[in-house]
C-alpha cells in the first residue's frame, strides 16, 4: 500500500502566516504539520510515501531531507487543485493509495480503518460544514459530495482523507478531489464512507489555536536545560535542550518549550502553549493558549492569551491581548470572503511592537511596526507602520 501527501497548496486563509512558508510547515505543538502525517503513516505500517509539493516547494523539500524516513518528492509546477496534485504522482503509483492533506492531523488508527481495498473517503461530523465537502451516505456508500455548501447546521463532511485504486488515479481528469469523487459516484463506482476517529484541521490562522490544544495533549514529558529549583511545574511539560527557566516561574501543562529558549524569572506559562526555539520571555509575563514560533521575544509585564506569534517577532513590555470575536475579509482581491474568528492576536513574521500595545482580535501582517501605546483591532496589512 502507498500514500500520497498533498503539500503543495498555498493556504491563503492562514495569511499572514503562510505568506513566507507553506501551510504544511506551520509549527503546531512545536512541529511542522506534515510531520504528524508522516508519523501516522509510518505507525500504520505504510512506508512507501510520496509528497506532492508546489507553493514554496524548496522549503518543504529541505525539511523532508532532514527526516529519518526517506520519502519521494513530486513537484506540482502549477497549483491547479488537489486532484491535479494527485495526478502529478501517477507515474509512481502502482498500488491502492491513501491520499491525505499535509496540513491535517490524523492518527494511525483512522488510517488503518480505511482498509486496503477499493475506494473510500473518511467522514466526520462538523459544526462548520461550509468549510468542507458535505457528504451523504446510504448503507455505508457515499451518494453525494457537495463542496463548501451554504449550510450552517452540523452534518457529515469529508475529512480530506481518501483511498483510491491505481485505476481510478490514472483516470483523473478533474482539478479537485471532490469533483473526482462525484464522477466516481455518477459512474456507479462504489466509494465507501469510513467514519474516522482522531482527526483535526485548521482552516484559518485562529484555528491553529484549537489544533495546538488538540496536539499538545500528546506531549511527552521531557525536562532538559537549566530549570531553577524555585520553578513550579504541573501537568505535562516538555522543555528542550539548553533552555533556561528562571526562579519563580510557573508552568502549567500541557506546554512544549523548544531549545535555547530563555524564560523568566516570575513568568507564568500555560496551559496550551507551544514555544519554539531561541525564544526570550522576559520577567513578570503571563502567556496562555498561544503559539510562539522560533526567535520571538516577549517583553516584561505582558499578558498574552489566544494568540499566534510569527517567527522573529519582537514584542515590547506591557503588551496586552484581549480575546474577541471579529469579522475578517481574507483572500485575493478577486476572491475576498468574510470569515469570523475568535482570538487575541495573530502576528506574522518580523512584527515589531513597542511598549504598552493592546491588541484586541487583531491580525498584524508580516514586518508590521507599531509604536508605543497603540490599541488595535481588525486586520493590519503586511509592512504597515502604525504611528
N, C-alpha and C positions, 0 to 999 in steps of 0.2 A: 504494500500500500504506500502511496505517496501523499505529499501535502504541498499545497501552493499557498504561500502567504502573500497577500496583496499589500504592498507597502509603497505604492507609487503615487498616492494621492496627495493633494496639496493641503487639505484640511483647513480651508479658508475660514470656516466657522470658529476655529480656535485662534484666529488672529487676536492680538499681535504675536502670540507665542509661536506660531508657525510661519512667520514672515521669513525667518532665517534658518528654520530647521523643519524637517517633515514631521507629521504628526506621530509617526511610528517611533520617533526618537524622543518624544516628550517624556521627561522623567516623572514617574509617579511612584511613590514609595521608594524613591531614590534609584529606580531602574527604568531604562527605556521600555516603553510599552511592548515593543516587539520581542523583548527578552522573555516576557511571560508567555507569549505564543510559542516560542521555540521550546521553552521548558515543558510546556504542556504536551507538545507533540512528542518529545523525547520520552517523557514519562509514560505516554500511552503506547510506546513501542514503535513509533514512526520515525525513521531516521533518514529517509530519502526526502529532503526538504528543498523546495525551490522558493526563492524570494524574488518577487517582481518589484523592481524599483523604478522610479521615474523622477518625481519632484525632489530636488536636492539629492540626487542619487549618490553623489560622491560621499556624502556624509553617512548614508546607510551602508554603503559598501565598506567604508573604512571601519564602521562599528562591527559589522558582521565578521570582518577579518580578525577581530580581537577575541572572538568567541572560541570556546574549546571545540565545539562541533562544527564541522565544515558544511556549508550549505551552497547550493548552486544559485547564482545570481543571474536573473534575466532582466534586461532593460526594456521598459516601455518608453519609447522615444517621445511619444506624444500622449498626454493624459486624456484618453478618449473613452474612459469608462471602465467599470470593473470587469465586464465580460471581455472587453478588448484586452485588458491586462492579462486575464487568464489565457486568452488565445495566444498571447506572446510566448507563453511557456509550452505550447503544444508540442514543439519538436522534442521535448524532454519527458513527455508524459506517456507512460506505457502501462499504467495500472489504474485501478479505481483510486480516485484522488479526493482528499479533503481540501476544501478551499476556505480560507479564513482571512479576516482582516488583520493587518499587522498592528492596528491600534485598539483592538478589543482584548479583553481578558476572558479566557475560557479555560476551565480546568480539564485535566486529563480524563476524568470520569465522563464528562459530556462528550469528549471526542470519541471515547470508546462506545458510547451509546449510539453513535451514528451508524455503527455497523461497518461492514466491508463490502457490501454488495448493492448494486442498483444505484438509484439517485435519491437523495434525501436533502431535507433542509431542517435545521434546528429552529424551533419556535419557542417563544416565551411570551408571557403576558406583560404588556407595557401600559403605564399610565399616560404615556405621551406618544400615542401611535402615529401622530402626524410626522414624526421624525424617521419613521421606519416604513417597511413594506407590510401592510396588513394582510394576514393570511386567513383563508377559510379552509376548514378541514372537514372531510367526511370519511368516517371509518378509517382514520389514520392516513388518508391520502389527501394531498393538497389539491383543492379545486380552484383556487384563485389566489393571486398575489398582486395587490394594488400598491404601488409605490407612493409613499408620503401623501395619503389622502387627507382631506379636510375633516378629520374626525378627532373628537376630544375625549370620548368615553374609553375606558380601559378595554383592550381587546388583544387578540393573539397577533404577534408580529414576527417577522423574520429576524433572527439574530445576526444574519450575515455569515453563518457557517453552513457550508454546503458539502454534499458528497456527490460526485459525478463519475460516470463511467468514461473511459477514454473515447468511446464512440461519440458520446454527447459533447465532450470537449472539442473534438475535431470538427463538430458541426456548427460551432459558434459563428453566428453572423451578426449578432447584436452588439451594442455597446455596453449595456448594463445587464448584470446577472438577473435582476428581477424580470427584465424582458425575455431573457433566455428561458427562465423557469416558466413564464406564461406561454411561451411557444411549446415547451415540452407538454404542458397541460393540454393545450389545444390540439396537439398531435397525438394525444392519447397515451403518452409515455408516463407511467406512474412516478410520482415524486412523493416519497414518504415524508410525513411530518413527525419529527422527533422532539419531544418536549425536553429541553435541556435543563441542566442543573445550575452550575456555578458559572455565570456569565455576567459581564459588566461592560458598559460602553460609555464614552464621553462624547457628546455632540458639540458642546460649546466649552469655552475656557473654564467657566464656573463649574461645569460638570466634573472637571478634574478633581475637585474637592471631594465629591462623593466617591469617585473612583479611588482617591487616596485613602479615604476612610475604609473602603472595602478591602483594599490590598494590604493596608497596614495590619489588618487582623492576622495576616500570615507572617508577621515579623518573627524572626528567630532571635532570641536574646543574645546579644554579644556585648561584652564590656572590654573595650580597648582604650588606648590612650591614657591620659592622666586625669583621674577623677578625684576631686577633693574629698576628704573624709567627711566634710560637712555638707555633702550633697544628699538630697533625698530623692530616691528613685522608686517609683511604684509602677506596676503593670509591666508590659513587655516593651523593652527598650533595647535598641541596638546602637552602639557607639563605635565609630570607625577608628582605624589606626591613627595615632599621633594627634587625635583631637583632645582638647582640654575642657574640663567642666569646672568652673570656679566655685569657691565656697559659697554656701547659702543658696545654691540653685536647687530648684525642684523640677523634676522631670516626671511627667505623668503619662504612661504609655497608653496606647501604642505610639511609639516615636522611633524614627530612624534618623540617625545623625551620621553624616559621611566622614571622610578622612580629612585631617589637617584643619579641623574646624575649632574655633575658639568661642566659648560661651561663658558669660558671667564676669564677675560674681553676681549673686542675687537676681538671677533670671529664672522665670517660670516658663517651661515648655510643655505643651500638650494639654489634652490628648489630641490625637490625629494630626501629627505634624511630621513632615519629612523635610530634612535639612541636608543640602548637598555638601560637596567638598569645598574646603577653603572658605567657609562662611565665618563671618565675625558677628557676634551678637553682644552688644555692649551692656553694661550693668543695668539692673532695675527695669528690665523689659519683660513683657508678657506676650507669648505667642501661642495661639491655639488654632486648631483646624485649618492648617495652612501648609503650603508647599513653598519652600525656599530652594531655588536652584543653585548651581555652583557659583562661587565667587560673589556672593551677596554680602553686603554689610548693613547691619541694622543698628541705628544709634541708641543711646541710652534712654531710659524712661519712656519707651514706646509701648504701644498696645496694639497688637495686630491679631485679627481673627478673620476666618473665612476668606483668605487671600492667597493669591498665587503670585510669586515674585520671580521675574525672569532673571536669567543669568547676568552677572556682572552689574546688578543694580546697587546703587548707593543711597541709603535712606538715613537722613539726619535724625537727631534726637527728637523726642517728644512727638513721634508720629502717632496718629490715632486712625484706625479704620472702623467704620460703622457699617454693619450688615444692613443691606437694604434691597428692596425689590426695584428693578429697573427695566425699562424697555430700550432695546438697542437695535439700531439699523446696521446690519452686518452684511458684508459681501462686496462684490464688484459693483461698479457704478450702474451697470445694466441689470444686475440681479440682486439688488439690496432687498433684504427681508427683515421684518421686525421680530425680535426674539426677546423673551423675558428671562431675566436671571436674578438670582438671589445670592449676594456675596458682599464682601467688604471692598476688596480691591484686586484688580488684575493688572500687573505691571509687565510690560515687555522687557526686552533686553536693554541693558545700559541706561536705565532710568536713573535720574539723579533728583532726589528730593532734599531740599534744605530743611531746617528745623521747624517744628511745630506745624506740620502739614496735617490736615484732616481729609480723609478720603471716604466718601460715602457712596457705595455702589458705583465705583469709578474704574474705568478701563483706561490705562495710560499706555499709549503707543511706545514703540521702541525709541530709545535715545531721546526721550522727553525730559525736559528740565523744569522743575517747579521751584519758585522762590519761597522763602520762609513765610509761614503764617497763612498760607492759602487754604481754603476749604473748597474741595472739588467734588462734583458728581458727574455721572454720564461718561461719554466717550471722548477722549482727547487723542487726536491723530498722532501718528509717528512724527518724531522730530519737532514736536511743539515746544515752545518756550513760554511758560506761564509766569508772568512777571507780577 
